[in-house]
């Protein structure tokens, strides 16, 4: 389609999101007796979305070189894995710095507060570095942890440029694309997997609705890679043969002769 010849094309992901909202509205209408049944909504199949994340060294450099007023929010994004809207919606009452926990219970989108994605709250443990940074940030401008000078919450437009500046200060760049706030969340998940944290724990910490969303980090897990390789040297299990006898299987490096056990004859 030529530029200016019509409305812009919508991506399949955008269409799927719109259809999902429509389906929820129709389901609510059915519950209230407005319509008899909910029509079937078929979504487009989407390929796995590529994602980027910072290396351990890049993450440390980003925090070290960041502008002071943005250092804490960057650190919390990297160490707690909060979504952009969850960072903007974070309030002091959500923090338990003595125990090192964040209660993620709201997300801001275009100034409107709602539940986190998936409609579920979650509790996230944070390391000592994030605890100390949050203690040093304490202010009296209002309930929001990260806010404007007048206490109003931040917006996606207000935090985009600061991230770009901090990335430049840390000399972090990509030949294709750019690092976004959501990539800092991917950094959190990737680093946990690379440290050997179980995927189920990562799912809970990141608030993923299902384990399939967390599986994108599985290839980074050293435990997963090592255990998969070790399976190659395990002997095959004892399997019943067609004759009713059992045969002990062989494995690499140990090839015993086949042994059989006859079924006892009843007396």
CORMO-V794005 format. One record per backbone hydrogen bond with DSSP energy under -1.0 kcal/mol. NH is the residue of the N-H (numbers start at 1). CO is the residue of the C=O. If there is no record, write none. Layout:
BEGIN
[[NH/CO] [NH/CO]]
END
This chain:
BEGIN
[[5/2] [15/11] [16/12] [17/13] [18/14] [19/15] [20/16] [21/17] [22/18] [23/19] [24/20] [25/21] [26/22] [27/23] [28/24] [29/25] [30/26] [31/27] [32/28] [33/30] [34/29] [59/55] [60/56] [61/57] [62/58] [63/59] [64/60] [65/61] [70/67] [74/70] [75/71] [76/72] [77/73] [78/74] [79/75] [80/76] [81/77] [87/83] [88/84] [89/85] [92/143] [94/91] [95/92] [96/101] [100/96] [101/96] [102/124] [103/94] [104/122] [107/114] [108/85] [109/112] [112/109] [114/107] [119/116] [122/104] [124/102] [126/100] [131/127] [132/128] [133/129] [134/130] [135/131] [136/132] [145/90] [148/152] [151/148] [159/155] [163/159] [164/160] [165/161] [166/162] [167/163] [168/164] [169/165] [170/166] [171/168] [172/167] [185/181] [186/182] [187/183] [188/184] [189/185] [190/186] [191/187] [192/188] [193/189] [194/190] [195/191] [196/193] [197/192] [202/198] [203/199] [204/200] [205/201] [206/202] [207/203] [208/203] [215/211] [217/214] [218/215] [220/217] [221/218] [225/221] [226/222] [227/223] [228/224] [229/225] [230/226] [232/229] [233/230] [239/247] [241/245] [244/241] [247/239] [251/254] [254/251]]
END
